[in-house]
Amino acid sequence: MTGDEKPKRKWRKLVGIAFSLISLVVLTYIAITLITGRGLDMSWFTRMFSRLETVEAVDELHFDVGRERVFADLDGSLAAAGTLGIQVLDVGGNEILREPLRLSSPAVKSSNGRAIAFDVGGTTVRVFDDRQIISAIEASGEIVSASINRNGWFCVNTQEGSGLRGVATAYNDRGSAVYKVNLASGFVLSSVLSQDNKSLAVLNLTDNGSRVTLYNGLNKQDPDSTFELRGGLILDIQYLTNGSLLAISADSLLLIDKSGVSSLMYEFFDKRLGGYSLDDGYIALHLLDFGVGHGGRLIILNESGLLLGEVITDREILSMSMGGGRLAVLRNDGLVFYDSALEELNLAGDHLSAAGSSRILALGNGAALAAGEHSAVIIRVGD
């Protein structure tokens, strides 16, 4: 055996031993997860050998919908609503839908390829996909908010009458009103339909705090249960993919069951909520330290409340959005991508392409839309 062959043989032996150890670790992990029934998650293993993902080409999109533009992901195309109407572009920037109308204060939300655009403080509502306007509604009162679920059923919340009575109206996927709730007192903030279209949750403010009223079955006027957060402020409610109702308050995340009983998912009483974003299976929070400056942290939880990742941040965060298992964060010094464990993804492209942007929208195809009043660019995450 020559002198050159000895190191090669030794190297091959070390590689063989390392491969055997890795195989043993993987097999042991698989066995434990199968025995305990916790489910198999190999993401920790693949991250050991995968290189950092990189951000590739930037595409500029030209939306022409007036001022105060807001955006929504239509699962393969992009929708914008502005003071002059609604527009949908495909990923190549080609217009595939346009609806001219006046929106004084435009807002838009989307779910599973459908979107609802509405005029906050006005009466106009449009529900659409990337091919057509599905529903055109003029509300009977001033619109406060609206929502849409994965099946295309949607809710419109208004203040009506001389006493500004709160009204929540639920519509099916064809735009027909199927249920209406009149709140005797309290300002209605929002309402959401469950993913099976069978339950409605209404959030309103009261003199004592916040109230969530639950209607199961959508077949009677009287509520099935209520939850009161006395002295506290609930900012939003959302049905999770597992069927639970999530309430986002100023200092905690709560789960509310059908009987109106709450349980604590996550508490951040020593922080203040800077922002949040929900995606299928994930909840991202921006928590700020009390005091001067922008110090705080980003965290991501799953729907069971398990902390998946946490990162300290000292930059001003302008906007954040969770989508496709990634968190896009627009800071005052540029755009940052994270995976669901809050591992930062390397920016290989020109990260200054987001300059002038004030809003970020994570897309399900591993990209994000960075937009301002005069620009909109798509930044893709590479392999």
N, C-alpha and C positions, 0 to 999 in steps of 0.2 A: 504493500500500500504506500503510495507516494505521500509526501508531506501535504500536498494540496488536497488530497482526498480525505484526510483525517478531519479537518475543520468542516468540510461539507457533510460528512457522515454524522458528526456531532450536532451540526445544525439541523439536519433532518430528524435526528432523534429528539431534539428539543421541541421542534415543531409538532412531532407526533405526540409527545407528552402533553403539550399545551392543548392540542386538539382534543385529546382524550378527556382532559380536565373540563374543558368547555362543554363537551358533549355530556359529561356527567352532571354538571350544573344544570344544563338545560333539561335533561331528562328528569332530574330530581324536582325541578320547578314544575314541570308538566305533571308529574305524579302527584305532588302535593296539591296543586290546583284542582286536579280531577277528583281527588279524594275528598277535599273540603268543599267542592262545588262552588269555589269563588269565581270561576271563569278564567279563561286563558288570556293573558296579556303579554305579548312578546315584545312590546315596544321598547322596554329597557334593554333587551338583547340586541335588537336591530340598531339601536342608537350607538352601541359600542363600536360598530363597524361602518356605519353610514357617515359620509362626510357632511359637512354643514350645507344645508340647502341655501341656494343663492337666488337673488332676485334678478330676473332677466329684463327683457325689453319693456319699454314704457310706451303705451299707446295713448294718444290724446283723443278725446271725444268732444264733439261739438253739440251741446244741447242748446236749444233755442226756445226756452219757456219763460223768459222774463226774469224778474228778480226773485230773491228769497228762495233759491232752488233747493229742493230736498230730493233725495234719491232712494231707490229701493232695488233690491236684487230680485230678478224674475227667473232665476235658475237657468241662466244661459243668455239672458239679455238684461238690459238696464233701463229702469224707468226713472224719469225725472218729473217733478211737479213744480210749477212756478206761478208767478202772478198772471201769466198768459195762457196757462193750460198744462196739458200732459203730453209727454213724448216718450216713446220707447225706441231704443237703439239696440241693434245686435252688437256682438263683440267686435265686429269689424267697423262699427261706427255708422252703419246704414240705418236710416229711419224705417221702422216697420209699423209704427202706430203714432197717430197724432190726434189730439182732441183739444181744439181751442176753447177756452173758457176763462172767466175771470175768477181768480182766487186771491183774496186780499191777504190772507195768512195761510199759505199752503202747507199741508202736511201729507205724508204718505207712509204706509206700512205695507209689508208684503209677507206672504207665507206660501210656500209650495207652488210657486209659479203664478200666483195671483196677487194683485195689489189693490189697496183701497186708498184713494186720494180724497182729501176733504179740506174744507175751508174753515179753519178755526175762527169762531165768532160769526161765521156766515151760515149758509144753508146748503151748499153744494156738496154732493158726494158722487164719486165715480168709482166703480169696481171694474177691473180690467185684467186681461192677461196680455201676452205679447202679440195677439192677433186681433182682439176686438174689445170694445166696451161692453161689459156684461150687464151692468146695472147703472142707470142714471137716476139719482134721487135728489129731490129737494126737500130737506127736512122742514118740519113745522116749527122748529125753534132754533136758537143759536147753538151751533155745534161746539161741544167741549172737546170731544175726542172720538176716536173710532178704532176698531180692531178687526182682524180677520184671522180665522183659524185655518188649519191645513186642508180642510174640506171645502173651503171657499165660503163658508157661512160667516156672517159678519155682524158687528154691533155698531150702532151709532148712538152717541150719548148727547143729549141736548138739555138746555134750560128753557122752559116754556112757561107762558102765562104771566100774569101780572106779579105773581109771587115767585117767579123764576123757579118753578117746580122742576126737579130733576127727573128726566125720562130716559130710560134705556130701552132701545128697540133692537130686537134680534131679527135678522133676515136669513133666508136660506141661500143656497148657492145660485139660485135663479133671480134673486133680488126681491122675493116676496116676503113681506113682514109676517113672521110666525109667532112673535111673542113681544109683549110690551109691559114694562114695569114703570109705574109712577111712584116716585119717592115722595112721601108726604113732607119730609123735611131733610135738610142737609144738602150740600152742594155735591152733585155727582162728578166724580173725577174720571172714572173709566168703568168699562164692563168687558168681560171676556166670556166666550163660549168654550166649553170643553171640546176636546178633539172628536168626541163621538156625537156632538151636537145635542146632547141631552141635558146639560147643566149650564146655568148662567150664574156668574159671580159679578156683583156690582159693588164698586168701591165709592164711598162718599164721605165727605167731611161732615162732622157734627160739632155741636158746641163743646163737646167733651173730648174730641179726638177724631178717630177714624173708625169707620164701620164697614165690614164686608158682609153683604147679604147674599145668601145662597138659595137658588131656585133649582130644584132637581126635578127633571121631567118636562119642564116648560109647558105645563098644562093647568096651572092655577096661579092666581094672583098673589096669594099669601106665601111668604117665604118659608122654606123648610128649616132654615137656621140662620143665625147671625153670629158674627164675631166682632167684639168691640175692643179696640186698643185705646183705652182711656188715657188722655194726656199725651198720646203719641201720634206720630204722623206716618201713615202708610203712603208711599209715593206711587206704587204701581202694584198690579196683580197680574200673574201669568199662569196659565195651565202648563205644566211640564209634560214632557212626552210620556212619563210614567203615570199620568193622570192626576198627580197631586197639584194642589193650588198653592203657588208660591206668592207670598206677600213680601214686598221689599219695603222695609221701613227705614227711618232715618238712622237707626243704630243696629239693625239685625235683619236676618232673613228668617221668615216664619213659614211653616207649612200648616195649612188649614184643611181639615177633613170635612166631609159632607155634613157632619153634625155641628160644625162650627167650633170644634176644639182645635187649638193651635199647639204646635210643637216647635221648639227652637232648632233651626238648622245651623245658623252661624251668627255669632254676635260680634260686633265691632264697636262697643260703647266707648272705647278709648280713641276712636278715630271718627272722622266725618266722611260721609260718602261723597266722593268726587264724581263718580260715574259708574255705570254698569252696562253689561251687554249679555244677552242670552242667545245661545245657539243650541241646536239639538244635542242634549246631553251635557251641556257645559253652562256655567255661570261665571262670568268674569266681573270682578269688582276693582275699582280704583278707590283706595282708602287713604285719606290725607291725615297727616298729623295735625293736631291742634297747635296753632301758633302761626308765626309768619313764615312765608316761603311755600315751596311746592313739595316738600318732603313727604313721603308716604310709601305705599307699596301697592303692587298689583297682585291679586290672587285669582286663581281659577279653582272652582269646585265642580264636582260632578253633581248629578241630581239627588244623590244620597247624602250630600253634604261633606263628602270626602275631599280634603284639600289635596289638589293635584300638583300645584306649583305656587311659588311665592317669590317675588323679586322686589327689592328695594329700589325706589326711584326718587330722584331729586330734581327732575325736570318738569316744567309745566306741561301738562297733558291737555291738548285742545279737544281731542275726540278719540274714542276707542270703539272697536266693533269686533265681535266674535263671529266667525263663519268658517265652515269647512274644517273645523278642528284647529284653526289658527286665530290668534288675536293680533289685530292690526292696531297699532297705537300711533297716533299723530301727535308728536311733541313739538314744542316751539323750536327745536333744533333739527327736526326731520321726522321721517317715518321709521318705525321699528316693527318687525314681525316677531312673534313668539309662537312656539308650538303649544300644545295643550298642557305641557308640563312647565311652561314659561321658560323654556330654553330659547335664547335669542337666535334667530336665523340670520345668517350673514348677508349683508347687503353688498352684492357684487356690482350692481349697476349704479347709475347716477341717482343717489338718494335725494339730491337737490331737486329732482323732478316734482316733488311734492311742495316745493316752495310756493307760497301764496295760498295754500289750501287751508281750510278751516274745519273740514269734516272728512271723516274716513268711513268707508263702508266695506267691510270684509265680504268677499264673494266666496261662494261654495266651491269654486274651481281652483282654489289656491291662489287667489289674487285679491287686490283691494282697489277700490276707487277712491282716489284723493281728489277732493273738489273744493273750489272756492267760488266766489261770486262770478268769476270770469274764466275759470279753467276747470277742466276735469280730465284726469289721467288715470289709466289702469296700470298698476304695477304688478307684474306676475312673479310668483315664486317658482324658481326652477327646481329641477330634480336634484 
